[in-house]
Amino acid sequence: MTPKTPSESRTTMTDMVLPSETNALQNLFGGELLARMDRAASIAAGRHSRRITVTASVNHVAFNLAVPLGSVVTVEAAVSRAYTTSMEVYIDVWIEDRYNGKRTKANEAIYTFVAVDETGKPTEVPPLKPESDLEKERYAGALRRKQLSLGTGR
Ligand SMILES: CC(C)(COP(=O)(O)OP(=O)(O)OC[C@H]1O[C@@H](n2cnc3c(N)ncnc32)[C@H](O)[C@@H]1OP(=O)(O)O)[C@@H](O)C(=O)NCCC(=O)NCCS
């Protein structure tokens, strides 16, 4: 299969935080952010594989910064490494300053997706060819993460 670059799967979703999506402190509810990240990552995995994809695991989530009500939130997802049928997807979350448009990194997460056929059976995906320094760094880190998770039986 012909390798693909992370740019080919990169998915950007921008949306705002509404009152129904917040916790008691008027910040974005964690589960809502997980869902937004899952959607963006699913699209990225689908763009890389051009197959149906399912979330296999959420490997790492860091809620570093609260995201207040009314914030403009951008979720960016791209495949960081592809294996035989699974893909690691790296997700960055940014919030945008209302007045000057400056973006601040709020959160990040790493999800694993598996490409499946119409019956739900795992199916092969193209390899990933990282280009930028950051993409190469995430690609190398992904293998270490996979090896660690294999140590736990996966
Ligand atoms: C993910 C799923 C397709 C894997 O099916 P399976 O028959 O266990 O697949 P295999 O053991 O052959 O593994 C297939 C690939 O998935 C990976 N994988 C399976 N479970 C995984 C997990 N929990 N975390 C990370 N990777 C996983 C394997 O490492 C393998 O990767 P590789 O082919 O790139 O080496 C299956 O478990 C499934 O459908 N799960 C439900 C998914 C779902 O509904 N998600 C939404 C949750 S609400």
PDBQT file of the ligand as one rigid body, heavy atoms in Angstrom, charges set to zero:
ROOT
HETATM    1  C1  LIG A 201     -11.110  -2.886  17.970  1.00  0.00    +0.000 C 
HETATM    2  C2  LIG A 201     -11.563  -4.223  17.389  1.00  0.00    +0.000 C 
HETATM    3  C3  LIG A 201     -12.001  -4.029  15.945  1.00  0.00    +0.000 C 
HETATM    4  C4  LIG A 201     -10.352  -5.160  17.418  1.00  0.00    +0.000 C 
HETATM    5  O1  LIG A 201     -10.808  -6.403  16.972  1.00  0.00    +0.000 OA
HETATM    6  P1  LIG A 201      -9.991  -7.759  17.310  1.00  0.00    +0.000 P 
HETATM    7  O2  LIG A 201     -10.664  -8.874  16.658  1.00  0.00    +0.000 OA
HETATM    8  O3  LIG A 201      -9.700  -7.774  18.761  1.00  0.00    +0.000 OA
HETATM    9  O4  LIG A 201      -8.688  -7.453  16.510  1.00  0.00    +0.000 OA
HETATM   10  P2  LIG A 201      -7.226  -8.046  16.591  1.00  0.00    +0.000 P 
HETATM   11  O5  LIG A 201      -6.903  -8.670  17.916  1.00  0.00    +0.000 OA
HETATM   12  O6  LIG A 201      -7.030  -8.840  15.356  1.00  0.00    +0.000 OA
HETATM   13  O7  LIG A 201      -6.396  -6.698  16.494  1.00  0.00    +0.000 OA
HETATM   14  C5  LIG A 201      -6.529  -5.855  15.374  1.00  0.00    +0.000 C 
HETATM   15  C6  LIG A 201      -5.755  -4.602  15.649  1.00  0.00    +0.000 C 
HETATM   16  O8  LIG A 201      -6.403  -3.855  16.664  1.00  0.00    +0.000 OA
HETATM   17  C7  LIG A 201      -5.479  -3.512  17.685  1.00  0.00    +0.000 C 
HETATM   18  N1  LIG A 201      -6.241  -3.450  18.915  1.00  0.00    +0.000 N 
HETATM   19  C8  LIG A 201      -7.204  -4.299  19.296  1.00  0.00    +0.000 A 
HETATM   20  N2  LIG A 201      -7.695  -3.913  20.493  1.00  0.00    +0.000 NA
HETATM   21  C9  LIG A 201      -7.013  -2.805  20.851  1.00  0.00    +0.000 A 
HETATM   22  C10 LIG A 201      -7.025  -1.930  21.984  1.00  0.00    +0.000 A 
HETATM   23  N3  LIG A 201      -7.868  -2.117  23.000  1.00  0.00    +0.000 N 
HETATM   24  N4  LIG A 201      -6.176  -0.903  22.002  1.00  0.00    +0.000 NA
HETATM   25  C11 LIG A 201      -5.330  -0.670  20.980  1.00  0.00    +0.000 A 
HETATM   26  N5  LIG A 201      -5.258  -1.454  19.885  1.00  0.00    +0.000 NA
HETATM   27  C12 LIG A 201      -6.080  -2.497  19.836  1.00  0.00    +0.000 A 
HETATM   28  C13 LIG A 201      -4.450  -4.620  17.647  1.00  0.00    +0.000 C 
HETATM   29  O9  LIG A 201      -3.234  -4.220  18.239  1.00  0.00    +0.000 OA
HETATM   30  C14 LIG A 201      -4.325  -4.846  16.151  1.00  0.00    +0.000 C 
HETATM   31  O10 LIG A 201      -3.517  -3.833  15.588  1.00  0.00    +0.000 OA
HETATM   32  P3  LIG A 201      -2.563  -4.108  14.288  1.00  0.00    +0.000 P 
HETATM   33  O11 LIG A 201      -3.354  -4.945  13.302  1.00  0.00    +0.000 OA
HETATM   34  O12 LIG A 201      -2.296  -2.777  13.713  1.00  0.00    +0.000 OA
HETATM   35  O13 LIG A 201      -1.347  -4.802  14.795  1.00  0.00    +0.000 OA
HETATM   36  C15 LIG A 201     -12.719  -4.870  18.226  1.00  0.00    +0.000 C 
HETATM   37  O14 LIG A 201     -12.239  -5.138  19.527  1.00  0.00    +0.000 OA
HETATM   38  C16 LIG A 201     -13.932  -3.978  18.293  1.00  0.00    +0.000 C 
HETATM   39  O15 LIG A 201     -14.733  -3.913  17.366  1.00  0.00    +0.000 OA
HETATM   40  N6  LIG A 201     -14.109  -3.273  19.439  1.00  0.00    +0.000 N 
HETATM   41  C17 LIG A 201     -15.246  -2.379  19.625  1.00  0.00    +0.000 C 
HETATM   42  C18 LIG A 201     -14.939  -1.012  18.990  1.00  0.00    +0.000 C 
HETATM   43  C19 LIG A 201     -16.014  -0.014  19.309  1.00  0.00    +0.000 C 
HETATM   44  O16 LIG A 201     -17.179  -0.326  19.262  1.00  0.00    +0.000 OA
HETATM   45  N7  LIG A 201     -15.587   1.203  19.646  1.00  0.00    +0.000 N 
HETATM   46  C20 LIG A 201     -16.470   2.222  20.090  1.00  0.00    +0.000 C 
HETATM   47  C21 LIG A 201     -16.572   2.120  21.572  1.00  0.00    +0.000 C 
HETATM   48  S1  LIG A 201     -18.037   2.853  22.186  1.00  0.00    +0.000 SA
ENDROOT
TORSDOF 0
